Amino acid sequence: MLLDSASMYFRAFFGMPEYAAPDGTNVNAVRGMLDYVSRLVDQYRPTDLVCCWDDDWRPQWRVDLIPSYKAHRVVEEVASAPDVEEVPDPLERQVPILREVLEAFGIAVIGAPGYEADDVIGTLVTGAGQPVDIVTGDRDLFQLVDDAAEVRVLYIGKGVGRHEKVDNGWVREKYAIDAHQYADFATLRGDASDGLPGVPGVGEKTAATLLQRHGDMAGIIAAALDPDSGMGPGPRAKIKAAADYLEVAPTVVAVARDIDLDRSGLALPSTPADPDRLLALAEQWGLESPTTRLLGVLGG
């Protein structure tokens, strides 16, 4: 089970009531995340569990290709320093607390310099050699769904307790394409939440129709350039006009699958890695209840 950590702790922060630690610090995201993990582990009993981390939420190599990529989320730009993501102060203070608690539990936390959590997930999925559940509220990860390899997404768009099990049939029913076409679909349609403009005038229906007829992005572009392909004049003009965008966007949208990652130590712990530290953290931050619940689930 691979957790898109930021997707989950953002959801916990905005969805859970504020909860003050003994020193007054709001720890609702930490409590919510621990309860999410408890719920998912209890339901699915994974053999391995990884909290995949955004070591770089806006990689420069993606920005170099599409400057608007996540640009609307940047609140501070400093020469020679990474972009700072717009994160509410009460959540920003909780992220290091969460990471410390997860590490005291012995739950693997993995990120990679210059890459997003999505890329870590894509790499860990590739060659996993076992069924994989990806927990996320990010539709971009639908591109990793693979029925043959037993890779599915547990989509938390409606909440962790109401998550949807996304397989290829789910993607096909929702978008009229196969999961392996989703990255090209997202490239064509665009995604305002990620600052991806898409092809002007191409929405979900047109994107799906183009992929149904031409298979993938290469096929669509080839058809647009072939006067005998049968592509209509409207879509043809739109694809040709977006040639510069379509040359770089697929690389931005596709998750990386070849990061050099240490795959050791991923097993779901049955006991905490550092019990004394976990106890101290639980007392310091008022996390006794969610810590006890997760310990019970892990021990079970």
C-alpha positions as CSV (number, residue, x, y, z in Angstrom):
1,M,0.0,0.0,0.0
2,L,1.5,3.3,-1.2
3,L,0.1,6.5,0.5
4,D,0.2,9.8,-1.3
5,S,1.0,11.5,2.0
6,A,0.4,15.2,1.1
7,S,-2.9,14.3,-0.5
8,M,-4.0,12.7,2.8
9,Y,-2.7,15.1,5.3
10,F,-4.1,18.1,3.4
11,R,-7.5,16.3,3.5
12,A,-7.1,15.6,7.2
13,F,-6.2,19.2,7.9
14,F,-9.2,20.6,6.1
15,G,-11.6,17.9,7.0
16,M,-10.9,17.3,10.7
17,P,-11.9,19.7,13.6
18,E,-9.0,21.6,15.1
19,Y,-7.4,19.8,18.0
20,A,-4.9,21.5,20.4
21,A,-1.8,19.8,21.7
22,P,-0.8,20.6,25.3
23,D,1.2,23.6,24.1
24,G,-1.7,24.8,22.0
25,T,-0.4,23.7,18.6
26,N,-3.2,22.4,16.3
27,V,-2.5,18.8,15.5
28,N,-5.7,17.8,13.6
29,A,-3.8,16.8,10.4
30,V,-1.5,14.5,12.4
31,R,-4.4,12.9,14.2
32,G,-6.4,12.6,11.1
33,M,-3.6,11.0,9.1
34,L,-2.9,8.4,11.9
35,D,-6.6,7.5,11.9
36,Y,-6.6,7.2,8.1
37,V,-3.7,4.8,8.3
38,S,-5.4,2.8,11.0
39,R,-8.6,2.6,8.9
40,L,-6.8,1.5,5.7
41,V,-4.5,-1.0,7.4
42,D,-7.3,-2.5,9.3
43,Q,-9.4,-2.9,6.1
44,Y,-6.7,-4.1,3.7
45,R,-3.9,-5.6,5.9
46,P,-1.1,-4.8,3.5
47,T,2.2,-6.6,3.8
48,D,4.1,-3.4,3.0
49,L,3.2,0.2,3.7
50,V,5.0,3.3,2.4
51,C,4.2,7.0,3.0
52,C,5.4,8.6,-0.2
53,W,6.7,12.1,0.3
54,D,7.0,15.2,-1.7
55,D,10.7,16.0,-1.4
56,D,10.1,18.5,-4.2
57,W,6.5,19.5,-4.7
58,R,7.3,21.5,-7.9
59,P,10.4,20.0,-9.6
60,Q,12.4,22.4,-11.6
61,W,12.6,20.0,-14.5
62,R,8.8,20.1,-14.9
63,V,8.8,23.9,-14.5
64,D,11.4,24.2,-17.2
65,L,9.1,22.4,-19.6
66,I,5.9,24.2,-18.6
67,P,6.5,27.4,-16.5
68,S,2.9,27.5,-15.4
69,Y,3.2,24.1,-13.7
70,K,1.8,24.7,-10.1
71,A,2.8,28.4,-10.4
72,H,-0.5,29.5,-8.8
73,R,0.5,27.7,-5.6
74,V,3.8,29.6,-5.1
75,V,3.6,32.2,-2.4
76,E,7.3,33.2,-2.3
77,E,9.9,33.1,-5.0
78,V,13.5,33.7,-4.0
79,A,16.5,33.5,-6.3
80,S,18.7,30.5,-5.6
81,A,16.0,29.0,-3.3
82,P,13.2,26.5,-4.0
83,D,9.6,27.8,-4.5
84,V,7.6,27.9,-1.3
85,E,4.2,26.2,-1.6
86,E,1.1,27.9,-0.3
87,V,0.4,25.9,2.9
88,P,-1.7,27.1,5.8
89,D,0.7,27.9,8.7
90,P,-1.1,25.6,11.1
91,L,-0.6,22.7,8.7
92,E,3.0,23.6,7.9
93,R,3.9,23.2,11.6
94,Q,2.3,19.8,11.7
95,V,4.1,18.2,8.8
96,P,7.5,17.6,10.6
97,I,5.5,16.3,13.6
98,L,3.7,13.8,11.4
99,R,6.9,12.6,9.8
100,E,8.6,12.1,13.2
101,V,5.6,10.1,14.5
102,L,5.5,7.9,11.4
103,E,9.2,7.2,11.8
104,A,8.8,6.3,15.5
105,F,6.1,3.8,14.4
106,G,8.6,2.4,11.9
107,I,6.4,3.1,8.9
108,A,8.5,3.7,5.8
109,V,8.6,7.3,4.6
110,I,10.2,7.7,1.2
111,G,10.9,10.8,-0.9
112,A,13.5,11.6,-3.6
113,P,15.3,14.9,-4.3
114,G,13.9,16.6,-7.3
115,Y,10.7,14.4,-7.4
116,E,7.2,14.5,-6.2
117,A,5.4,11.8,-4.2
118,D,3.6,10.8,-7.5
119,D,7.0,9.9,-8.9
120,V,8.0,7.9,-5.9
121,I,4.7,6.0,-6.2
122,G,5.2,5.4,-9.9
123,T,8.7,4.0,-9.3
124,L,7.6,1.7,-6.4
125,V,4.8,0.4,-8.5
126,T,7.1,-0.5,-11.4
127,G,8.5,-3.9,-10.8
128,A,6.8,-4.3,-7.4
129,G,6.1,-7.9,-8.1
130,Q,3.0,-7.9,-5.9
131,P,-0.5,-6.4,-5.9
132,V,-0.4,-2.6,-5.1
133,D,-3.0,-0.3,-3.7
134,I,-2.3,3.4,-4.2
135,V,-4.2,5.7,-1.8
136,T,-4.7,9.2,-3.2
137,G,-7.0,12.0,-4.0
138,D,-5.0,12.9,-7.1
139,R,-6.6,11.7,-10.4
140,D,-3.2,11.9,-12.1
141,L,-2.3,8.6,-10.5
142,F,-5.1,6.8,-12.5
143,Q,-2.4,6.4,-15.1
144,L,-0.8,3.7,-13.0
145,V,-3.8,1.5,-12.8
146,D,-3.0,-1.9,-14.3
147,D,-5.4,-4.8,-13.9
148,A,-2.8,-7.3,-15.2
149,A,-0.3,-6.2,-12.6
150,E,-2.9,-5.9,-9.9
151,V,-2.3,-2.2,-9.4
152,R,-5.4,-0.2,-8.4
153,V,-6.1,3.2,-6.8
154,L,-8.1,3.7,-3.7
155,Y,-9.4,7.1,-4.6
156,I,-10.3,9.3,-1.6
157,G,-11.9,12.1,-3.5
158,K,-15.1,11.6,-1.5
159,G,-13.2,10.9,1.7
160,V,-11.1,8.1,3.1
161,G,-14.2,6.4,4.6
162,R,-15.9,6.5,1.2
163,H,-13.0,5.7,-1.0
164,E,-13.5,4.2,-4.4
165,K,-11.6,1.2,-5.8
166,V,-10.3,2.3,-9.2
167,D,-9.5,-0.4,-11.7
168,N,-9.5,-0.2,-15.5
169,G,-13.2,-0.8,-15.7
170,W,-13.8,2.2,-13.3
171,V,-11.7,4.4,-15.5
172,R,-13.4,3.3,-18.6
173,E,-16.8,3.9,-17.2
174,K,-15.9,7.3,-15.9
175,Y,-13.8,8.7,-18.8
176,A,-14.4,6.3,-21.8
177,I,-10.7,5.5,-22.0
178,D,-8.4,2.9,-20.6
179,A,-6.2,3.6,-17.6
180,H,-3.0,3.5,-19.7
181,Q,-4.4,6.4,-21.8
182,Y,-5.1,8.6,-18.8
183,A,-1.9,10.6,-18.9
184,D,-2.5,11.5,-22.5
185,F,-6.1,12.3,-21.6
186,A,-5.0,14.6,-18.8
187,T,-2.5,16.3,-21.1
188,L,-5.2,17.1,-23.7
189,R,-7.8,18.2,-21.2
190,G,-5.4,20.1,-19.0
191,D,-5.7,20.5,-15.2
192,A,-6.1,24.0,-13.7
193,S,-5.2,22.6,-10.2
194,D,-1.7,21.8,-11.6
195,G,-1.4,24.8,-13.9
196,L,-1.6,22.7,-17.0
197,P,-3.4,24.6,-19.8
198,G,-4.3,21.6,-21.9
199,V,-5.2,22.0,-25.6
200,P,-7.5,25.0,-26.0
201,G,-10.9,23.9,-27.0
202,V,-10.4,20.3,-26.1
203,G,-12.4,19.1,-23.1
204,E,-12.9,15.6,-21.6
205,K,-15.3,14.4,-24.3
206,T,-13.1,15.5,-27.2
207,A,-10.0,14.1,-25.5
208,A,-11.7,10.8,-25.0
209,T,-12.9,10.6,-28.6
210,L,-9.4,11.4,-30.0
211,L,-7.9,8.7,-27.8
212,Q,-10.6,6.2,-28.8
213,R,-9.9,6.8,-32.5
214,H,-6.1,7.2,-32.5
215,G,-4.9,5.3,-29.4
216,D,-2.4,7.6,-27.9
217,M,-0.8,11.0,-28.2
218,A,1.6,10.0,-30.9
219,G,-1.3,8.6,-32.9
220,I,-3.3,11.8,-32.4
221,I,-0.5,14.0,-33.5
222,A,0.3,11.8,-36.5
223,A,-3.4,12.0,-37.5
224,A,-3.5,15.7,-37.2
225,L,-0.5,16.0,-39.6
226,D,-1.9,13.5,-42.1
227,P,-4.5,15.1,-44.4
228,D,-6.0,11.7,-45.2
229,S,-6.5,10.6,-41.6
230,G,-10.1,11.5,-41.3
231,M,-9.6,13.7,-38.3
232,G,-12.1,16.6,-38.4
233,P,-11.0,20.1,-39.3
234,G,-11.8,21.4,-35.8
235,P,-9.7,18.9,-33.7
236,R,-7.0,18.9,-36.4
237,A,-6.5,22.7,-36.1
238,K,-6.5,22.6,-32.3
239,I,-3.9,19.8,-32.1
240,K,-1.7,21.5,-34.7
241,A,-2.0,24.9,-32.9
242,A,-0.9,23.2,-29.6
243,A,2.2,21.5,-31.1
244,D,4.7,23.3,-28.8
245,Y,2.6,22.4,-25.7
246,L,2.1,18.8,-26.8
247,E,5.9,18.4,-27.3
248,V,6.6,18.9,-23.6
249,A,3.4,18.3,-21.7
250,P,3.4,14.5,-21.8
251,T,6.8,14.4,-20.0
252,V,5.4,16.7,-17.3
253,V,2.2,14.7,-16.8
254,A,3.7,11.3,-16.8
255,V,4.9,10.1,-13.4
256,A,8.5,9.0,-13.2
257,R,9.0,5.3,-12.9
258,D,12.8,5.0,-12.7
259,I,14.0,6.8,-9.6
260,D,16.9,5.2,-7.8
261,L,15.1,4.3,-4.5
262,D,16.0,2.1,-1.6
263,R,13.2,-0.6,-1.4
264,S,14.3,-2.1,1.9
265,G,12.4,-1.7,5.1
266,L,8.9,-1.4,3.6
267,A,7.2,-4.1,5.6
268,L,4.2,-3.1,7.7
269,P,5.6,-3.0,11.3
270,S,3.8,-5.0,13.9
271,T,5.5,-3.1,16.8
272,P,6.9,0.4,16.9
273,A,10.5,1.0,15.8
274,D,11.1,3.3,18.8
275,P,8.5,2.8,21.5
276,D,10.0,5.3,23.9
277,R,10.1,8.0,21.3
278,L,6.6,7.2,20.2
279,L,5.3,7.5,23.7
280,A,7.1,10.8,24.3
281,L,5.7,12.2,21.0
282,A,2.2,11.0,21.8
283,E,2.3,12.8,25.2
284,Q,3.9,15.9,23.8
285,W,1.4,16.4,21.0
286,G,-1.7,15.0,22.6
287,L,-1.8,12.0,20.2
288,E,-2.5,9.2,22.7
289,S,-5.8,8.1,21.3
290,P,-4.8,7.9,17.6
291,T,-1.5,6.3,18.5
292,T,-3.2,3.7,20.6
293,R,-5.6,2.9,17.8
294,L,-2.8,2.5,15.3
295,L,-0.7,0.4,17.6
296,G,-3.7,-1.9,18.1
297,V,-4.3,-2.3,14.4
298,L,-0.6,-3.0,13.7
299,G,-0.5,-5.5,16.5
300,G,-3.6,-7.2,15.2
